[in-house]
Amino acid sequence: MFTKILIANRGEIACRVIATARKMGIATVAVYSDADKEARHVKLADEAVHIGAAPSRESYLLADKIIAACKQTGAQAVHPGYGFLSENEAFAKRCEDEGIAFIGPKAFSIAAMGDKIASKKLANEAKVNTIPGYNDAIAGPEQAVEIAKGIGYPVMIKASAGGGGKGLRVAFNDKEAFEGFASCQNEARNSFGDDRIFIEKFVQEPRHIEIQVLGDSHGNVIYLNERECSIQRRHQKVIEEAPSPFISDATRKAMGEQAVQLAKAVKYQSAGTVEFVVGKDQDFYFLEMNTRLQVEHPVTECITGLDLVELMIRVAAGEKLPLTQADVKRDGWAIECRINAEDPFRNFLPSTGRLVRFQPPEESMFQSDTTKKLGVRVDTGVYEGGEIPMYYDSMIAKLIVHGTDRNDAIAKMRAALNSFVIRGISSNIPFQAALLAHPKFVTGDFNTGFIAENYSKGFHAEDVPHGDPLFLVALAAFMHRRYRARASGISGQLAGHEVKVGEQFVVVTLGAEGQNQHHEVTVSDFEDKSGSSAISAGGNSYQISSTATLGQIRVQGACNGQGFTAQVERGVGKNPLALRIAHNGTQIDALVLSPLGARLHKLMPFKAPPDLSKFLLSPMPGLLVDVAVQPGQKVQAGEKLAVIEAMKMENILFAAQDGVVGKVTAGKGESLAVDQIILEFQ
């Protein structure tokens, strides 16, 4: 067994590998760029080596720097994680040539399976179901259009070396095929250094279901059940679960056996994933094989009880798999939510900056009646006070829960999301909460088009309806009364002017453009129950109890006998006197006033925000890679104005209305701050 391994990656996956290596008694070496010198994986590893500048092409993608770091530190093996060099056959071969074990498949397997065009041909030879398409590299957009017309729209345009949703477009007509080819080629060239593109038929109403496989150097290959990955936005996975709520045992077995056939055909060693697109009648087709560890591997670990990273390390060290296909378990249900640094209310634009608060839910493991370990797990590469850089992927954590069944897992995940405190940057937690509460998700009735169909006009606050909105009002009144009670006990108050706690309040929920709602609320304490109050709001009665320390964001307690976790803050919204209450993805800003104060508040005039329609503002921090217009140019609504690159993705800014460009204030290549002016209209 190895005594020291180097992790050629960053973020949560580097931390994940370090955790298993430490459990196995193996020393670890981290590598880091300029942007990551204070990163969590650097602090966790036994050693760390600086390998270059912040952009990944100048650091994490430099094989020479990784090999040099191995030799410098005496690392006997490299774990590549996912992304970066994880599916680069040249890097795997270089490691082999240098006498460094690559903790992943052999270079010839990566070459065969990592290339989507070659892998599809091999799948056909291995008698694995494949999708109709054109499996050779395409010369240009004109040829792409002709091929797409021949296959029949809609088609999927994909980069041969793609992954993570990059270098992928769906085209429904000639125009989209032409433009999609160019975009895919640019993204593929920038992200992977390989701009080959192919086209295949797009299966409508598809499920994205993948099979985890595991092979060793002794010819043994097994499959570890499936993962349901159909909840995707812009071809990037958002929620994953295991098992799938859709497929039958017979389909599971057939998919698993085909995945093993494919892995054996290329003498696959290590963990890998065979991805399938599955139709509504459970007909399935090979999509691609990822010759690496997947982001969503924890859900498989939960239901099988296996540590995939440990098994990868043992296989790379030449050991046999410690289990057979008959030993593979499927216990309970696991769900993973990807927690991304993005603002769901601003079209999921990347959000970078300092993590002022980062308090994940507590990890929990407990025993059920059948002695299965169930609970909450958090995989992350960040920490409170750390920086989220603009150069890398937007995912900052993976939240994983394991329940006895699917309903139990959904309930656990909703509670865990309520407990996840992130401040300083925006996150997609409200969106995750909305997805988990959606009736079709709860019943398992979805496909890969679920998000596009249900949130076609973007994501808005009203897309997260709360089951009992008056509970939020009651909680605001409850917390306000606790603040008042604490204030009333402060010594030295002027006689006759002491703070009065009171029982009658009006909770004013603050709406857009001054559209506020007033709720009359009564709060009275139970004398025999510390921290418990009876609240009456809108004809509903609530008994709320909590021992949460005032001033902390996360508030845990019980309401009418049912436990809850919510987040409560003061002074964070537009009104510094308001309380912000967040629960189950819904957020309100509320002023809790006396009846007189509420009457006076109604008389306050509404101050309209300034008109910014004449400016194009940067919606995110990022690099301005293109300005498509010039001063004096007439533009029409929907016309491209500028392109910003952030977190490895290009974001195109379009004109919201017709107009004439007056002045361009930001130049190509400039690093932009959020809301920085790019150009002005006349």
C-alpha positions as CSV (number, residue, x, y, z in Angstrom):
1,M,0.0,0.0,0.0
2,F,1.1,3.6,-0.7
3,T,2.5,5.7,2.2
4,K,2.0,9.0,0.5
5,I,-0.3,10.2,-2.3
6,L,-0.7,13.6,-4.1
7,I,-4.2,15.0,-4.9
8,A,-4.1,16.7,-8.2
9,N,-7.2,18.8,-7.6
10,R,-8.8,21.3,-5.3
11,G,-12.0,22.1,-3.4
12,E,-14.3,19.6,-1.9
13,I,-13.0,16.6,-3.8
14,A,-9.4,17.2,-2.7
15,C,-10.7,17.3,0.9
16,R,-12.8,14.2,0.3
17,V,-9.7,12.2,-0.8
18,I,-7.6,13.5,2.1
19,A,-10.3,12.3,4.5
20,T,-10.1,8.7,3.2
21,A,-6.3,8.7,2.9
22,R,-6.0,9.8,6.6
23,K,-8.4,7.0,7.6
24,M,-6.1,4.6,5.8
25,G,-3.0,6.0,7.4
26,I,-1.7,7.5,4.1
27,A,0.1,10.8,4.1
28,T,-1.2,13.4,1.6
29,V,0.2,16.2,-0.6
30,A,-2.0,19.1,-1.8
31,V,-1.3,21.3,-4.8
32,Y,-2.6,24.8,-5.0
33,S,-2.7,27.9,-7.3
34,D,-2.3,31.5,-6.3
35,A,-6.0,31.7,-5.7
36,D,-6.0,28.7,-3.4
37,K,-3.1,29.4,-1.1
38,E,-5.5,29.7,1.9
39,A,-7.9,27.0,0.7
40,R,-9.2,24.2,3.0
41,H,-7.6,21.4,1.1
42,V,-4.2,23.0,1.6
43,K,-4.7,23.3,5.3
44,L,-5.9,19.6,5.6
45,A,-3.1,18.0,3.7
46,D,0.2,16.9,5.3
47,E,2.2,18.9,2.7
48,A,1.3,21.4,0.0
49,V,3.1,22.5,-3.2
50,H,2.4,25.7,-5.1
51,I,2.0,25.0,-8.8
52,G,1.1,28.3,-10.5
53,A,-1.2,31.2,-11.2
54,A,-5.0,31.2,-10.5
55,P,-6.3,30.2,-13.9
56,S,-6.5,26.4,-14.1
57,R,-4.6,26.3,-17.5
58,E,-1.7,27.9,-15.6
59,S,-1.8,25.6,-12.6
60,Y,-4.1,22.6,-12.1
61,L,-4.0,21.6,-15.8
62,L,-0.2,21.6,-16.0
63,A,0.9,17.9,-15.9
64,D,4.6,18.9,-15.6
65,K,4.0,20.8,-12.4
66,I,2.0,17.9,-10.9
67,I,4.7,15.3,-11.8
68,A,7.4,17.7,-10.4
69,A,5.4,18.0,-7.1
70,C,5.2,14.2,-6.8
71,K,9.0,13.9,-7.2
72,Q,9.7,16.8,-4.9
73,T,7.6,15.3,-2.1
74,G,8.1,11.6,-2.7
75,A,4.4,10.9,-3.5
76,Q,4.0,7.4,-4.9
77,A,0.6,7.9,-6.4
78,V,-1.7,10.6,-7.7
79,H,-5.5,10.9,-7.2
80,P,-6.9,13.2,-9.9
81,G,-10.3,13.7,-8.4
82,Y,-12.8,14.9,-11.1
83,G,-12.3,17.6,-13.7
84,F,-8.9,19.0,-14.6
85,L,-6.6,16.1,-15.5
86,S,-8.8,13.3,-14.2
87,E,-9.7,12.0,-17.7
88,N,-6.5,13.0,-19.5
89,E,-5.0,9.8,-20.9
90,A,-1.7,11.6,-21.6
91,F,-1.4,12.6,-17.9
92,A,-2.2,9.0,-16.8
93,K,0.4,7.6,-19.2
94,R,2.9,10.2,-18.0
95,C,2.4,9.1,-14.5
96,E,2.9,5.4,-15.5
97,D,6.1,6.3,-17.3
98,E,7.4,8.2,-14.3
99,G,6.7,5.3,-12.0
100,I,3.9,7.1,-10.2
101,A,0.6,5.2,-9.7
102,F,-2.4,6.9,-11.2
103,I,-5.4,6.3,-8.9
104,G,-7.8,5.8,-11.7
105,P,-8.1,3.7,-14.8
106,K,-5.2,2.9,-17.1
107,A,-4.4,5.3,-19.9
108,F,-5.7,3.0,-22.6
109,S,-9.1,2.8,-20.9
110,I,-9.3,6.6,-20.6
111,A,-8.3,6.9,-24.2
112,A,-11.0,4.4,-25.3
113,M,-13.8,5.6,-23.0
114,G,-13.0,9.3,-22.3
115,D,-13.4,10.2,-25.9
116,K,-17.1,10.2,-26.6
117,I,-16.8,9.4,-30.3
118,A,-14.5,6.4,-29.7
119,S,-16.5,5.2,-26.7
120,K,-19.7,5.1,-28.7
121,K,-18.1,2.9,-31.3
122,L,-16.7,0.6,-28.7
123,A,-20.1,0.4,-27.0
124,N,-21.6,-0.7,-30.3
125,E,-19.0,-3.4,-30.5
126,A,-19.7,-4.5,-26.9
127,K,-23.4,-4.8,-27.8
128,V,-24.4,-1.9,-25.6
129,N,-27.5,0.0,-26.7
130,T,-26.5,3.3,-28.3
131,I,-28.2,6.4,-29.6
132,P,-28.4,7.2,-33.4
133,G,-25.9,9.9,-34.4
134,Y,-22.8,11.0,-36.3
135,N,-19.8,9.6,-34.4
136,D,-16.9,11.3,-36.2
137,A,-15.4,14.8,-35.6
138,I,-17.2,17.5,-37.5
139,A,-15.3,20.0,-39.6
140,G,-17.4,23.1,-39.2
141,P,-20.8,24.6,-38.5
142,E,-22.0,24.2,-42.1
143,Q,-21.4,20.4,-41.9
144,A,-23.0,20.3,-38.4
145,V,-26.2,21.7,-39.9
146,E,-26.3,19.1,-42.7
147,I,-25.6,16.3,-40.3
148,A,-28.3,17.5,-37.9
149,K,-30.8,17.7,-40.7
150,G,-30.0,14.2,-41.7
151,I,-30.4,12.8,-38.1
152,G,-33.6,14.9,-37.6
153,Y,-34.1,17.6,-35.0
154,P,-33.8,17.9,-32.1
155,V,-30.1,16.9,-31.9
156,M,-27.5,17.2,-29.2
157,I,-24.2,18.9,-30.1
158,K,-21.4,17.7,-27.8
159,A,-17.7,18.2,-27.3
160,S,-15.9,14.9,-27.6
161,A,-13.8,15.7,-24.6
162,G,-16.6,17.5,-22.8
163,G,-18.0,17.1,-19.3
164,G,-19.8,19.0,-16.5
165,G,-22.3,20.5,-19.0
166,K,-19.6,22.4,-20.9
167,G,-19.3,22.0,-24.7
168,L,-22.9,20.9,-25.0
169,R,-26.0,22.4,-26.7
170,V,-29.4,21.1,-27.9
171,A,-30.5,22.4,-31.3
172,F,-34.1,22.4,-32.6
173,N,-33.4,24.0,-36.0
174,D,-30.6,24.9,-38.5
175,K,-29.8,28.3,-36.8
176,E,-29.4,26.7,-33.4
177,A,-27.3,23.9,-34.9
178,F,-25.0,26.5,-36.6
179,E,-24.6,28.7,-33.5
180,G,-24.5,25.8,-31.1
181,F,-21.6,24.2,-32.9
182,A,-19.5,27.3,-32.7
183,S,-20.3,27.8,-29.0
184,C,-19.5,24.2,-28.2
185,Q,-16.2,24.3,-30.0
186,N,-15.1,27.5,-28.2
187,E,-16.1,26.1,-24.8
188,A,-14.4,22.8,-25.5
189,R,-11.2,24.5,-26.7
190,N,-11.0,26.7,-23.6
191,S,-12.0,24.1,-21.1
192,F,-10.4,20.9,-22.4
193,G,-7.9,21.9,-25.1
194,D,-9.8,19.7,-27.6
195,D,-12.4,21.2,-29.9
196,R,-13.7,18.1,-31.6
197,I,-17.5,18.0,-31.8
198,F,-20.0,15.3,-32.6
199,I,-23.8,15.2,-32.9
200,E,-26.4,12.6,-31.9
201,K,-30.2,12.3,-31.7
202,F,-31.7,14.1,-28.7
203,V,-34.1,11.7,-26.8
204,Q,-37.1,13.7,-25.7
205,E,-38.5,13.3,-22.2
206,P,-35.4,11.4,-21.2
207,R,-34.1,10.3,-17.8
208,H,-30.4,10.6,-17.1
209,I,-29.5,7.4,-15.1
210,E,-26.0,6.3,-14.5
211,I,-24.4,3.0,-13.3
212,Q,-21.4,3.0,-11.0
213,V,-18.8,0.4,-12.0
214,L,-15.7,-0.8,-10.2
215,G,-13.0,-2.9,-11.7
216,D,-9.6,-4.2,-10.5
217,S,-6.4,-5.3,-12.2
218,H,-7.4,-9.0,-11.8
219,G,-10.2,-8.9,-14.3
220,N,-13.1,-8.4,-11.8
221,V,-15.7,-5.8,-12.6
222,I,-19.0,-5.2,-10.6
223,Y,-21.7,-2.5,-10.7
224,L,-22.8,-0.7,-7.6
225,N,-26.5,0.0,-8.6
226,E,-27.6,3.2,-10.2
227,R,-27.9,7.0,-9.6
228,E,-30.8,9.1,-10.8
229,C,-29.4,12.4,-12.2
230,S,-32.3,13.7,-14.2
231,I,-32.7,17.0,-12.2
232,Q,-30.5,19.2,-14.3
233,R,-30.2,22.8,-15.2
234,R,-28.4,23.7,-18.4
235,H,-27.2,20.1,-18.6
236,Q,-25.5,20.3,-15.1
237,K,-26.8,18.1,-12.4
238,V,-28.5,19.8,-9.4
239,I,-29.9,16.9,-7.4
240,E,-28.8,13.3,-7.5
241,E,-30.3,10.3,-5.8
242,A,-29.8,6.6,-5.4
243,P,-31.6,4.4,-6.2
244,S,-33.8,5.8,-9.0
245,P,-37.5,6.1,-8.3
246,F,-38.2,5.2,-12.0
247,I,-36.5,2.0,-13.1
248,S,-37.5,-1.5,-12.3
249,D,-35.3,-4.2,-10.9
250,A,-35.1,-5.8,-14.4
251,T,-34.0,-2.6,-16.0
252,R,-31.5,-2.0,-13.3
253,K,-30.0,-5.4,-13.8
254,A,-29.9,-5.0,-17.6
255,M,-28.2,-1.6,-17.4
256,G,-25.8,-2.9,-14.8
257,E,-24.8,-5.9,-16.9
258,Q,-24.3,-3.7,-20.0
259,A,-22.2,-1.3,-18.0
260,V,-20.0,-4.2,-16.8
261,Q,-19.7,-5.5,-20.4
262,L,-18.4,-2.1,-21.6
263,A,-16.0,-1.9,-18.7
264,K,-14.6,-5.3,-19.3
265,A,-14.2,-4.6,-23.0
266,V,-11.6,-1.9,-22.2
267,K,-10.1,-3.8,-19.2
268,Y,-11.3,-1.1,-16.8
269,Q,-9.6,-0.7,-13.5
270,S,-10.8,1.7,-10.8
271,A,-14.2,3.5,-10.2
272,G,-16.0,4.7,-13.3
273,T,-19.5,5.6,-14.4
274,V,-21.5,4.5,-17.4
275,E,-24.2,7.0,-18.2
276,F,-27.5,6.1,-19.9
277,V,-30.4,8.1,-21.3
278,V,-33.6,6.3,-20.4
279,G,-36.9,6.7,-22.2
280,K,-40.3,6.8,-20.7
281,D,-40.7,3.0,-21.5
282,Q,-37.4,2.3,-19.7
283,D,-35.7,1.8,-23.0
284,F,-32.1,2.9,-22.4
285,Y,-29.1,4.0,-24.5
286,F,-25.4,4.5,-23.8
287,L,-24.6,8.1,-23.4
288,E,-21.0,8.2,-22.3
289,M,-18.5,6.8,-19.7
290,N,-16.8,9.0,-17.2
291,T,-13.5,7.4,-16.4
292,R,-13.1,9.0,-13.0
293,L,-14.9,9.5,-9.7
294,Q,-18.2,11.3,-10.1
295,V,-19.3,14.3,-8.1
296,E,-22.3,12.4,-6.9
297,H,-20.5,9.3,-5.7
298,P,-21.6,9.9,-2.0
299,V,-25.2,8.7,-2.7
300,T,-23.8,5.4,-3.9
301,E,-21.6,5.2,-0.8
302,C,-24.6,5.7,1.4
303,I,-26.8,2.9,0.0
304,T,-23.9,0.4,-0.4
305,G,-21.9,1.2,2.7
306,L,-18.7,1.3,0.6
307,D,-15.9,4.0,0.4
308,L,-15.3,4.4,-3.3
309,V,-12.1,6.5,-2.8
310,E,-10.6,3.8,-0.6
311,L,-11.5,1.1,-3.2
312,M,-9.9,3.2,-5.9
313,I,-6.7,3.5,-3.8
314,R,-6.6,-0.2,-3.1
315,V,-7.2,-1.1,-6.8
316,A,-4.4,1.2,-7.8
317,A,-2.1,-0.5,-5.4
318,G,-2.9,-3.8,-7.1
319,E,-5.3,-5.3,-4.6
320,K,-8.4,-7.4,-5.6
321,L,-11.9,-6.1,-5.1
322,P,-13.0,-7.2,-1.6
323,L,-16.5,-8.0,-2.8
324,T,-18.5,-9.7,-5.6
325,Q,-21.7,-8.6,-7.4
326,A,-23.7,-10.7,-4.9
327,D,-22.2,-8.7,-2.0
328,V,-23.4,-5.3,-3.3
329,K,-26.1,-3.9,-1.0
330,R,-28.9,-1.4,-1.7
331,D,-30.0,-0.1,1.7
332,G,-32.3,2.9,2.2
333,W,-32.4,6.0,0.0
334,A,-29.8,8.8,-0.5
335,I,-30.1,12.3,-2.0
336,E,-27.4,14.8,-2.8
337,C,-27.9,18.5,-3.4
338,R,-25.1,20.5,-5.0
339,I,-24.7,23.8,-3.1
340,N,-23.5,26.3,-5.7
341,A,-22.2,29.9,-5.4
342,E,-24.9,31.4,-7.6
343,D,-27.9,33.6,-7.3
344,P,-31.0,31.7,-8.3
345,F,-33.1,35.0,-8.3
346,R,-30.7,36.6,-10.8
347,N,-30.9,33.8,-13.4
348,F,-28.3,31.7,-11.5
349,L,-25.4,34.1,-12.1
350,P,-22.2,33.2,-10.4
351,S,-21.6,34.7,-7.0
352,T,-18.0,35.1,-5.8
353,G,-16.4,36.8,-2.8
354,R,-15.8,36.2,0.9
355,L,-17.8,33.7,2.9
356,V,-18.8,35.9,5.8
357,R,-20.8,33.0,7.3
358,F,-20.5,29.3,6.5
359,Q,-22.3,27.0,8.9
360,P,-23.3,23.7,7.3
361,P,-25.8,21.5,9.1
362,E,-24.2,19.2,11.7
363,E,-23.3,15.8,10.3
364,S,-25.2,13.1,11.9
365,M,-25.1,9.3,11.9
366,F,-27.5,7.2,13.9
367,Q,-28.7,3.6,14.0
368,S,-32.1,2.5,12.7
369,D,-34.0,-0.7,13.6
370,T,-32.0,-2.6,11.0
371,T,-28.7,-1.1,12.2
372,K,-28.1,0.9,9.0
373,K,-26.2,4.1,9.4
374,L,-28.4,7.0,8.3
375,G,-28.0,10.7,8.5
376,V,-26.5,13.9,7.1
377,R,-23.2,14.3,5.4
378,V,-21.5,17.5,4.1
379,D,-18.5,17.4,1.6
380,T,-17.0,20.8,1.2
381,G,-13.7,22.5,0.4
382,V,-14.5,25.9,1.9
383,Y,-14.7,27.5,5.3
384,E,-16.1,30.5,7.1
385,G,-14.0,33.6,6.2
386,G,-12.6,32.0,3.1
387,E,-12.8,33.3,-0.5
388,I,-14.8,31.9,-3.4
389,P,-12.6,32.7,-6.4
390,M,-14.0,33.4,-9.9
391,Y,-11.6,31.0,-11.6
392,Y,-13.2,27.6,-10.8
393,D,-16.5,25.7,-10.6
394,S,-19.4,27.3,-8.7
395,M,-20.0,24.3,-6.4
396,I,-18.9,25.0,-2.8
397,A,-20.4,22.0,-1.0
398,K,-22.4,18.8,-1.4
399,L,-25.2,18.1,1.0
400,I,-26.0,14.4,1.3
401,V,-28.7,12.7,3.3
402,H,-29.5,9.0,3.8
403,G,-32.9,7.9,4.8
404,T,-34.9,4.7,5.3
405,D,-36.9,5.5,2.1
406,R,-37.3,8.3,-0.4
407,N,-39.9,10.3,1.6
408,D,-37.7,10.1,4.6
409,A,-34.7,11.2,2.6
410,I,-36.6,14.2,1.2
411,A,-37.7,15.2,4.7
412,K,-34.2,15.0,6.0
413,M,-32.8,17.0,3.1
414,R,-35.4,19.8,3.5
415,A,-34.5,20.1,7.2
416,A,-30.8,20.1,6.4
417,L,-31.2,22.9,3.8
418,N,-33.0,24.9,6.5
419,S,-29.9,24.5,8.7
420,F,-27.3,25.5,6.0
421,V,-26.2,29.1,6.8
422,I,-24.3,30.9,4.0
423,R,-23.7,34.6,4.0
424,G,-21.4,36.9,2.0
425,I,-22.3,35.2,-1.3
426,S,-25.5,34.0,-2.8
427,S,-26.3,30.3,-3.0
428,N,-28.9,28.1,-4.7
429,I,-30.4,26.8,-1.5
430,P,-33.8,28.4,-2.0
431,F,-34.0,26.8,-5.5
432,Q,-33.0,23.4,-4.0
433,A,-35.8,23.8,-1.4
434,A,-38.3,24.6,-4.2
435,L,-37.3,21.5,-6.2
436,L,-37.7,19.2,-3.1
437,A,-41.1,20.6,-2.4
438,H,-42.4,20.3,-6.0
439,P,-45.2,17.8,-6.2
440,K,-43.8,16.1,-9.3
441,F,-40.4,15.7,-7.7
442,V,-42.0,14.3,-4.6
443,T,-43.8,11.7,-6.7
444,G,-40.8,10.9,-8.8
445,D,-42.5,12.2,-12.0
446,F,-39.7,14.1,-13.8
447,N,-37.1,13.9,-16.6
448,T,-34.1,16.0,-17.6
449,G,-36.4,18.7,-18.9
450,F,-38.1,19.2,-15.5
451,I,-36.4,22.5,-14.5
452,A,-36.6,24.0,-18.0
453,E,-40.4,23.1,-18.1
454,N,-41.3,24.3,-14.6
455,Y,-39.0,27.3,-14.4
456,S,-39.0,28.4,-18.0
457,K,-39.2,32.1,-17.0
458,G,-36.5,31.8,-14.4
459,F,-36.7,31.3,-10.6
460,H,-38.6,33.8,-8.4
461,A,-39.5,34.1,-4.8
462,E,-43.1,33.1,-5.5
463,D,-41.8,29.8,-6.9
464,V,-41.3,28.6,-3.3
465,P,-44.8,28.7,-1.8
466,H,-44.7,28.0,1.9
467,G,-47.1,25.4,3.3
468,D,-48.1,27.8,6.2
469,P,-47.0,31.3,5.5
470,L,-48.5,32.6,8.8
471,F,-45.9,30.4,10.6
472,L,-43.2,32.8,9.3
473,V,-45.3,35.8,10.7
474,A,-45.7,34.0,14.0
475,L,-42.0,33.2,14.2
476,A,-41.1,36.8,13.5
477,A,-43.4,37.9,16.4
478,F,-42.0,35.2,18.7
479,M,-38.4,36.2,18.1
480,H,-39.2,39.9,18.4
481,R,-40.8,39.4,21.7
482,R,-37.7,37.5,22.9
483,Y,-35.5,40.5,21.9
484,R,-37.9,42.8,23.8
485,A,-37.8,40.6,26.8
486,R,-34.0,40.7,26.9
487,A,-34.0,44.5,26.4
488,S,-36.4,44.9,29.3
489,G,-34.0,43.3,31.7
490,I,-31.1,45.7,30.9
491,S,-30.2,47.7,34.1
492,G,-30.1,51.5,34.4
493,Q,-33.2,52.2,32.4
494,L,-34.8,55.6,33.0
495,A,-37.7,55.4,35.4
496,G,-41.0,55.6,33.7
497,H,-39.4,54.9,30.3
498,E,-38.5,51.3,30.7
499,V,-38.8,48.9,27.7
500,K,-42.2,47.2,27.8
501,V,-42.5,43.7,26.4
502,G,-46.1,43.8,25.4
503,E,-48.4,41.2,23.8
504,Q,-50.1,43.0,21.0
505,F,-48.1,43.5,17.8
506,V,-48.5,44.1,14.1
507,V,-46.1,42.2,11.8
508,V,-45.6,44.2,8.6
509,T,-44.2,41.9,5.8
510,L,-42.3,44.1,3.4
511,G,-43.2,43.7,-0.3
512,A,-41.8,45.1,-3.5
513,E,-42.6,48.8,-4.3
514,G,-44.1,49.4,-0.9
515,Q,-46.8,46.6,-1.2
516,N,-46.7,45.6,2.4
517,Q,-49.1,43.4,4.4
518,H,-50.1,44.0,8.0
519,H,-50.9,41.1,10.3
520,E,-52.2,41.6,13.8
521,V,-50.5,39.2,16.2
522,T,-50.8,38.3,19.9
523,V,-47.9,36.8,21.8
524,S,-48.1,35.5,25.3
525,D,-45.6,33.4,27.3
526,F,-46.3,30.2,29.1
527,E,-45.3,30.7,32.7
528,D,-44.4,27.0,33.2
529,K,-42.4,26.6,30.0
530,S,-39.2,28.5,29.5
531,G,-38.8,29.8,26.0
532,S,-42.3,28.9,24.9
533,S,-45.0,31.3,23.7
534,A,-48.6,31.1,22.4
535,I,-49.0,33.1,19.2
536,S,-52.3,34.0,17.5
537,A,-51.9,35.2,13.9
538,G,-54.6,35.5,11.2
539,G,-56.9,33.2,13.1
540,N,-54.2,30.5,13.4
541,S,-52.7,29.5,16.8
542,Y,-49.1,28.5,17.2
543,Q,-47.2,27.3,20.3
544,I,-43.6,28.0,19.5
545,S,-40.7,27.1,21.8
546,S,-37.0,27.6,21.2
547,T,-33.9,28.0,23.4
548,A,-31.9,29.5,20.5
549,T,-29.4,32.1,21.6
550,L,-30.5,35.6,20.4
551,G,-28.3,36.8,17.6
552,Q,-27.4,33.5,16.1
553,I,-28.8,32.9,12.6
554,R,-29.9,29.3,12.9
555,V,-33.0,28.9,15.1
556,Q,-34.1,25.4,16.1
557,G,-37.3,24.7,18.1
558,A,-40.8,23.3,18.0
559,C,-44.1,24.6,16.7
560,N,-47.3,22.9,17.8
561,G,-45.2,19.9,18.8
562,Q,-43.3,19.5,15.4
563,G,-39.6,20.3,15.3
564,F,-38.4,23.0,12.9
565,T,-35.2,24.8,11.9
566,A,-35.3,28.3,10.5
567,Q,-32.9,31.2,9.9
568,V,-33.6,34.6,11.6
569,E,-31.5,37.8,11.2
570,R,-31.9,41.4,12.0
571,G,-30.7,44.4,9.9
572,V,-29.8,42.5,6.7
573,G,-32.5,43.7,4.3
574,K,-33.3,47.1,2.9
575,N,-34.8,48.1,6.3
576,P,-32.3,47.8,9.1
577,L,-35.1,47.4,11.7
578,A,-36.6,44.4,9.9
579,L,-36.3,40.7,10.8
580,R,-35.5,38.4,8.0
581,I,-37.1,35.0,8.4
582,A,-36.2,32.0,6.1
583,H,-37.7,28.6,6.2
584,N,-38.3,25.8,3.6
585,G,-36.9,28.1,0.9
586,T,-39.3,31.0,1.6
587,Q,-37.9,34.3,2.9
588,I,-39.7,37.3,4.3
589,D,-38.6,40.6,5.7
590,A,-40.8,41.7,8.5
591,L,-41.1,44.7,10.8
592,V,-42.7,43.8,14.2
593,L,-44.4,47.0,15.5
594,S,-46.7,48.1,18.1
595,P,-50.3,48.8,16.9
596,L,-49.5,52.6,17.0
597,G,-46.2,52.1,15.3
598,A,-48.0,50.2,12.5
599,R,-50.5,52.9,12.0
600,L,-47.7,55.5,11.7
601,H,-45.7,53.2,9.4
602,K,-48.6,53.2,6.9
603,L,-48.1,57.0,6.5
604,M,-44.5,56.7,5.5
605,P,-44.0,57.5,1.7
606,F,-42.5,54.9,-0.6
607,K,-39.1,55.8,-2.0
608,A,-38.8,54.4,-5.5
609,P,-35.3,53.0,-6.5
610,P,-33.3,54.9,-9.1
611,D,-33.9,54.1,-12.8
612,L,-31.0,52.1,-14.1
613,S,-32.6,51.1,-17.5
614,K,-30.1,53.3,-19.4
615,F,-27.2,51.3,-18.1
616,L,-25.9,47.8,-18.8
617,L,-24.6,46.6,-15.5
618,S,-22.4,43.6,-14.9
619,P,-24.7,41.1,-13.1
620,M,-21.7,39.2,-11.6
621,P,-17.9,39.5,-10.9
622,G,-16.1,38.2,-13.9
623,L,-13.9,38.8,-16.9
624,L,-15.3,40.9,-19.8
625,V,-14.3,38.8,-22.8
626,D,-16.2,40.7,-25.5
627,V,-18.1,43.9,-26.1
628,A,-20.3,43.4,-29.2
629,V,-21.4,47.0,-29.8
630,Q,-19.9,50.4,-30.3
631,P,-21.0,53.9,-29.3
632,G,-23.8,55.2,-31.6
633,Q,-24.9,51.7,-32.7
634,K,-28.6,51.0,-32.7
635,V,-29.5,47.8,-31.0
636,Q,-32.7,45.8,-30.8
637,A,-34.2,43.9,-27.8
638,G,-32.5,40.5,-27.6
639,E,-29.3,41.6,-29.3
640,K,-26.0,40.5,-27.8
641,L,-24.2,43.3,-26.0
642,A,-21.4,41.7,-24.1
643,V,-19.9,38.4,-22.8
644,I,-18.6,37.8,-19.3
645,E,-16.7,34.8,-18.2
646,A,-17.0,33.6,-14.7
647,M,-16.5,30.2,-13.0
648,K,-15.5,28.6,-16.4
649,M,-18.7,29.6,-18.1
650,E,-19.5,32.2,-20.7
651,N,-22.5,34.5,-19.8
652,I,-24.0,36.5,-22.7
653,L,-25.7,39.8,-21.8
654,F,-28.5,40.8,-24.2
655,A,-30.4,44.1,-24.7
656,A,-33.6,44.2,-22.7
657,Q,-35.1,46.8,-25.1
658,D,-34.4,48.7,-28.3
659,G,-32.0,51.6,-28.0
660,V,-28.8,53.4,-29.1
661,V,-25.5,52.9,-27.4
662,G,-24.2,56.1,-25.9
663,K,-20.9,55.3,-24.2
664,V,-18.9,52.1,-23.5
665,T,-17.2,52.4,-20.1
666,A,-15.6,49.0,-19.7
667,G,-13.1,47.4,-22.0
668,K,-12.4,43.9,-23.2
669,G,-10.2,42.0,-20.8
670,E,-11.3,44.0,-17.8
671,S,-12.2,42.3,-14.5
672,L,-15.6,43.5,-13.5
673,A,-17.3,43.9,-10.1
674,V,-20.9,43.1,-9.6
675,D,-23.2,46.0,-10.8
676,Q,-20.2,47.7,-12.6
677,I,-21.4,49.8,-15.6
678,I,-20.3,48.3,-18.9
679,L,-22.1,50.7,-21.2
680,E,-24.7,53.5,-21.2
681,F,-27.6,54.0,-23.6
682,Q,-28.6,57.4,-25.1
